[in-house]
Amino acid sequence: MFFIAKGKRFLTLMLLIFVWSALVGQYDKEQFFLRGRQALIDGKYAQAIEHFNLLARIDTTLHEAFFFRGIAKYNLGDFYGAQTDFDRTISLNPLYTLAYHYRAITHSRIGKYDLALKDLEEAVDLRPGYTGLYFSRGVTYFLSQQFELAVEDFTRFLRREPKEADAYLNRGASYLFLGDTLKAIDDYNTAISLNRTEPEGYVRRSRIYIMQEKYDLAIDDLNNAIKLDSTNTFAIFNRALVRYDQKEINGALEDLETVLKLDPGNALTLYNRALIRSQIGDYNNAIDDYDRVISINPNNVLAYYNRAAVFIQLGRYRDAMDDYSQAINLYPDFANAYLNRSYVKNQLGQFNSARADYQTAQEKVREYRTRKSDSTDFSLLSDTTRKFDNLLALDADFAKRDFNNELLQYRDVDIRLKPLYKFRPAMEQSQYLALDKRFRDSSIDNFVSEFDFPVELSSAGYSLPAEVARVYLKSADSLLHHGKDAKTLFSKAILETGNKQFNTALECYNQAISIEPDQTFFYINRGALQSEMIDFISSIESNVQVLTLDNTGATRAKVRDNQTQNYDYTAAIHDMKRAAGLSPGIPFIFYNLGNLYCLSNDLPEAIVQYSKAIELHPNLAEAYYNRGLVHIYLRDSEKGCLDMSKAGELGIEDAYSVIKKYCIKEND
């Protein structure tokens, strides 16, 4: 079945026997199938692919060979390859229910929820008694935020499988998103009664108890979860919050300490410990914690704001003024920061400037009162009645904004690469970014000059106003209505990308390439889009699905939070390689390849590609910056710091914060 179980993948013998009953062929086929089957059971997916490759060559009509090869590819993270094999399976056997089922899982995994649901509908029509389909469709509905439909499918599943705890957990989560806490907690109760050795049910139920302020019950559940899994940082973190609310300060600190032992750079935990330390007068240690939070997340306004308060307690008014100024720089509507900076400036004798800050704060307050009902901006920072020294939970407002809505994972180096280069709409007709960096290529000049709106080759984000984009998009659609041409399709693709219509954009690129298969720039943008699609999916995805089979051939997915996941950039890399083959003199292609290999965790190859880009264009600042990050991550600090120095010299200011953090300290 298809479910999550601590990241392990299982492929059991029974489904293979189920399918094997349909296999009748020559001895060679049988041997290759047996070997492939055993490799799948052993988790040796690359070997399994080799065996099924041979089987597919022996008999190109054998749909099971493509089906099981697709399963092996999926488990290696090759979702697009898996989808291709499932496509081939269905083309050979349109009535093969399992292929629709697993293609749906693959579509869901890469965010194509509409296609996933379409496949699941087809599978249900073919085999309405195949219970696992309802579970998988429920998960797909959940991931696409169609919670009422998710509840319906989990309920259908539970009529046939009333002892399956995972289904109750998933349905309970769906009820919770629908705001029905009573049904959610009832499902969590059932899940716990069915599987008392699984900590997740206790953790989920505790969250509802916390919402209901039933703290004793929440503590009991969290204690049970921690007893079952002493490394469950999520449970320990939540228990710290409850203990703090119950005035058990020492217990809260102990729990936060435990989280940090297990996860030394957990930013949210560091922030909460800093708050508690400052409240009990442990100012120097509080500052140390705030320093680490800011090092991990330099844009955390509350860390600066609350560290400033600690500086005041220590009489360090200039440091406090700097922190309030930084908080204001990050969010100029922060009225309390102005008020507090006014107080600090008075302490320093800067009376005129203090008065100006006080007047600004009052203006912010007046603005806040006129737009108090508008929850779409940061007007809450103008509310002087709010306090900003409360512990943050994972779902708090600022946790979402400044902690990425999760317990951040800290590493020695947080690799945040400068983005990929791609063609994008420009605000005005100008030379593309490459020319600004003194790289000239006539093919790029000619390409961008052919568009009806300004286009540039850039690593910057999309900046075209929505109303302007709509006009251009309408014009492109009108042209395409009278006949498709590659350049108009490309125009539509880059405009649709700005609207986050990734599938539409991808289809436009596909059609453009089919018309002009040797156009380098089409591959650059399609590769960049595929990478962007993965980044978008990973940013919104809080659940991980692992393809798994059990003795009934059903699939399950357990909806879980805070899972890390590796994504497959193979398709994007393939497009960039194709572009490099067509135009080996353009450095931005190799720069993009460096990023894609880095995202794929092939760091040595990333360095090779960045070096190729720099060889072609010695002033490509982003390539030095990204190569420097990789070198530092690999603990080759000397090379990394030299690259960072060059990146800073070429105009990337962020390089200096990296130098300060990883180069100066090492030399001290």
C-alpha positions, -999 to +999 in steps of 0.1 A: +000+000+000+010+036-005+018+052+028+045+070+048+064+051+074+095+070+086+107+074+050+112+036+043+101+021+010+086-014+009+078-035-021+064-069-010+063-102-028+026-106-030+018-079-055+046-092-077+030-127-075-003-110-083+011-096-115+033-126-122+002-147-127-004-127-159+031-134-172+035-163-196+065-163-218+099-177-226+124-188-200+145-157-206+116-135-198+109-154-166+145-151-154+148-114-160+115-108-143+125-129-113+158-110-110+140-076-114+114-087-088+141-097-063+160-064-069+128-045-061+122-065-030+158-058-019+155-021-026+181-023-053+162-001-077+190+006-102+196-031-106+159-036-110+158-011-139+186-030-156+167-062-155+134-047-167+153-029-195+165-063-208+130-077-204+115-047-223+141-053-251+132-089-254+094-081-256+084-045-263+048-053-258+052-066-222+034-039-202+045-053-168+081-047-177+074-009-181+052-009-151+077-023-127+105-002-142+083+028-135+081+017-098+118+014-096+123+049-111+098+064-088+116+050-058+148+065-071+131+099-073+128+099-111+092+109-112+091+120-148+108+088-159+083+068-138+054+088-154+068+079-189+069+042-181+034+043-166+023+061-198+038+033-219+022+007-197-013+022-203-007+026-240+001-012-241-028-022-218-055+005-214-073-017-189-044-021-164-058-005-132-025-005-113-008+016-139-035+043-136-032+041-099+006+046-097+006+071-125-019+091-104+005+088-074+034+101-096+013+130-109+003+139-074+040+137-063+049+164-088+019+186-081-003+176-111-033+170-090-059+174-118-041+147-138-038+125-107-075+127-100-083+120-136-062+088-134-078+078-101-113+082-116-103+059-145-089+034-120-121+035-099-142+030-131-121-001-140-120-016-105-146+000-081-139-026-055-102-017-053-103-001-019-068+014-020-078+038-047-101+057-024-073+061+001-049+075-026-076+098-040-083+110-005-046+119-001-047+137-035-078+157-025-061+166+007-029+178-010-049+198-034-068+213-004-102+198-014-108+187+021-145+178+019-138+154-010-109+140+010-132+132+039-156+114+015-129+092+001-113+084+035-148+075+047-153+052+017-120+035+025-128+031+061-160+013+054-139-015+039-108-011+061-121+000+096-089-009+114-065+013+094-051+039+117-035+060+090-069+066+073-083+080+106-053+103+109-057+116+074-095+121+078-089+138+111-065+162+094-091+169+067-117+176+094-093+199+112-088+220+080-126+222+077-128+235+112-145+205+127-124+198+158-149+174+173-147+150+144-110+155+141-103+146+177-127+116+174-107+103+144-074+109+163-089+090+193-097+060+170-063+061+154-046+060+188-067+031+200-058+012+168-021+019+171-009+029+205+028+026+196+027+053+170+035+088+184+019+108+157-017+103+168-008+117+203+010+147+188-019+156+166-045+152+193-023+173+216-024+202+191-062+202+194-060+201+232-037+231+231-061+250+209-089+242+234-066+252+263-068+217+278-032+218+288-032+188+312-045+166+284-021+181+259+009+174+282-003+138+287-004+132+250+030+148+244+045+128+272+032+096+256+046+107+222+080+114+237+079+081+256+074+063+223+100+084+204+125+103+225+139+121+194+106+135+183+116+172+184+081+184+173+065+168+204+093+181+227+090+216+212+052+217+217+056+205+253+080+233+259+053+258+248+027+242+270+050+242+300+058+278+295+021+287+293+017+268+326+045+289+342+068+258+343+098+279+331+125+254+340+106+225+323+101+247+292+139+255+291+147+218+296+126+208+266+141+236+244+175+224+254+166+189+244+154+201+210+186+220+205+207+190+214+190+170+187+189+199+163+215+225+173+205+252+148+168+251+151+160+288+147+125+289+162+137+270+193+167+293+197+143+323+194+120+310+221+149+302+244+162+337+239+129+351+250+127+330+281+163+337+290+157+375+287+126+372+308+145+355+336+174+380+334+199+357+317+207+385+293+241+375+279+229+340+269+198+355+255+219+377+232+239+347+221+207+329+211+194+360+192+228+363+175+224+327+162+188+333+151+199+363+131+228+345+116+204+318+104+177+342+093+190+378+088+155+391+080+138+381+113+124+414+125+114+401+159+149+389+167+163+424+162+134+440+181+137+417+211+175+417+212+173+455+213+153+452+245+180+431+261+207+456+251+187+482+269+187+461+300+225+460+298+227+497+291+240+491+256+219+519+240+238+522+207+235+485+200+198+488+209+194+517+185+211+497+157+187+468+162+156+490+163+169+506+131+173+472+115+138+462+125+125+494+110+145+488+078+129+454+075+093+466+082+090+504+081+055+503+097+068+489+130+054+516+153+068+501+185+102+500+170+100+538+164+087+544+199+115+523+215+142+539+193+129+573+204+134+562+240+170+550+232+178+582+214+167+603+244+190+582+266+218+591+242+209+628+241+197+628+205+166+647+214+156+661+180+159+627+163+140+611+192+112+635+187+111+627+150+109+590+158+080+596+182+061+616+156+066+589+130+053+563+154+021+583+160+016+586+122+020+548+119-006+544+146-031+567+128-025+548+096-031+515+114-064+526+128-077+536+094-069+502+079-072+480+109-096+456+091-070+450+063-052+418+072-033+415+040-005+438+050+018+443+079-004+469+096-002+448+128+033+462+133+017+496+137-004+484+166+012+497+197-011+477+219+005+444+208+034+428+226+060+410+206+077+390+233+055+360+233+068+325+224+061+316+188+044+284+179+047+269+144+015+285+132+020+319+147+019+349+123+056+356+125+065+319+124+050+318+090+068+349+078+101+347+094+106+310+101+091+296+069+063+280+088+086+251+100+113+243+125+142+256+104+171+232+099+205+247+105+236+236+087+271+249+088+263+266+056+228+275+045+231+273+007+209+299-009+220+301-044+216+331-067+188+321-091+189+306-126+193+328-157+163+328-180+145+350-205+118+370-188+096+401-195+114+434-187+098+465-174+112+485-203+131+477-234+167+476-224+198+455-230+196+421-213+214+416-180+242+398-197+253+430-215+252+449-183+278+425-171+299+431-202+291+398-219+280+402-256+264+376-278+247+386-310+224+356-309+209+368-277+206+404-290+188+391-321+165+368-301+152+395-276+148+420-304+121+399-321+095+402-293+066+425-292+073+434-256+106+440-237+125+407-228+157+403-210+181+374-200+183+377-163+186+359-130+163+384-113+127+376-104+096+383-124+086+419-121+060+427-148+029+443-134-002+420-137-022+444-158+006+448-183+012+410-184-026+405-191-024+428-222+006+410-236-009+376-228-042+385-246-022+396-276-003+363-276-035+343-273-050+362-302-020+354-324-020+317-315-057+315-323-048+322-360-019+297-360+009+285-338+045+298-342+074+291-319+082+327-308+046+334-298+044+302-279+076+312-261+061+346-253+030+330-238+052+306-218+072+333-201+040+353-193+022+323-179+052+315-158+048+348-141+012+338-133+024+305-118+006+287-146+034+262-148+017+234-167+004+258-194+039+274-197+055+240-200+032+229-227+039+261-246+076+254-244+071+218-255+052+230-286+077+257-293+106+231-292+086+208-314+085+236-340+121+247-336+140+219-320+174+236-324+166+269-306+190+271-277+170+296-257+138+275-256+157+248-237+172+273-213+137+286-203+121+252-202+149+239-180+145+269-157+108+264-156+111+228-146+134+238-118+110+265-107+081+241-107+100+218-083+109+248-061+072+259-060+060+224-052+085+219-024+076+253-010+039+245-005+043+208+001+041+197+037+036+160+030+059+134+015+046+104-005+066+072-009+056+046-034+049+014-016+032-019-024+017-045+000+002-079-004-031-065-018-015-042-043-032-012-027-015+021-021-015+045+008+000+078+018+001+090+054-002+128+055+028+140+076+043+173+085+079+185+086+094+159+062+124+167+041+124+156+005+149+153-024+135+164-057+145+152-092+161+179-115+169+154-142+146+169-168+159+204-162+195+192-164+187+174-197+174+207-212+204+227-200+227+201-215+208+202-248+212+240-247+250+237-240+253+213-269+236+238-293+254+269-279+286+260-260+298+296-259+270+310-236+282+310-200+248+313-184+239+278-195+268+263-175+259+286-146+224+272-147+238+236-148+259+244-117+227+254-098+208+223-110+236+200-100+239+217-066+202+213-060+206+177-070+233+173-043+260+167-069+283+194-055+316+184-073+298+186-107+283+219-097+318+233-092+328+220-126+299+238-143+304+271-124+340+270-134+330+265-171+308+295-168+335+316-153+360+305-180+336+318-206+327+350-187+352+360-160+329+387-147+299+365-140+295+374-103+267+349-095+289+321-106+317+331-082+291+336-054+275+302-059+308+284-064+321+300-032+291+288-013+297+252-025+334+254-016+326+266+019+299+240+023+325+214+013+349+229+039+373+243+013+371+277+029+402+292+012+387+287-023+353+296-011+364+329+005+384+338-026+353+333-047+332+353-023+358+381-025+355+382-063+317+381-061+318+411-038+342+429-061+318+423-090+289+438-071+272+411-050+268+427-016+256+395+000+291+381-005+304+402+024+279+389+049+291+354+039+328+365+043+320+380+077+304+347+088+327+321+074+360+338+064+368+364+090+360+341+120+382+314+106+411+338+103+408+352+138 
